[in-house]
Amino acid sequence: MAQEPSSNRVTTPRQQALDAGSVSWNGQKPVLAAPIRLQAEGMLVSAIVLDDRG
């Protein structure tokens, strides 16, 4: 006998995406790409904010 989904079940956006088939997960730890190294040019955003604050 198939179990019907509960209509009062709280779902997360992640579960909704899984249910809709927008994303999939095989149960394994994800393999992430290497981080991208940014070139350091110009002012830091934190320095701009501090300068703007006076």
N, C-alpha and C positions, 0 to 999 in steps of 0.2 A: 504494500500500500504506500503510495507516494505521499510525502509530507508536504502540505501546502505552506507557502511562506506566510509568516505572521504579518498581518496588516499593521500592527502597532510596533513593529521592529524598528529601532533607531538605526539608521545607516549613515555611514560616513561618506564623504565625497569619494574616497578611495574605493569603498565597497560598491558605490554606485557605478564608478567607472569600470570596475571588474565585472559587475553584473551586466552592464551594457555592452561589454566586449571591447571597450575603447582601449583597455590595457590588459596585459596578461602577466601572470607570475607563475613560475615553475616551482616555487618553494625554495629555491636556492638563493644564496647571497648574491646580490647583483655585482657584476663586473663593471667598474666605472672606468671611463677614459682617463688618461693622464691629465692633470691640471694644466691649464693654459697659462703660460708665463706672459704677463703684461709688461710692456715697455714703460719705464719710469720717465715720463716727460711732463713738464709743467708742474703746477702746484697740486698738492694733495687736497682732496675734497675737504678733509677736516680742517686744513689751513684756510681754505676759502671760507668755510662756515665761520671759523673764529674771526677772520678778518672782517666778514660781513657784520658780525655781532658788535664789532668795535672794541 
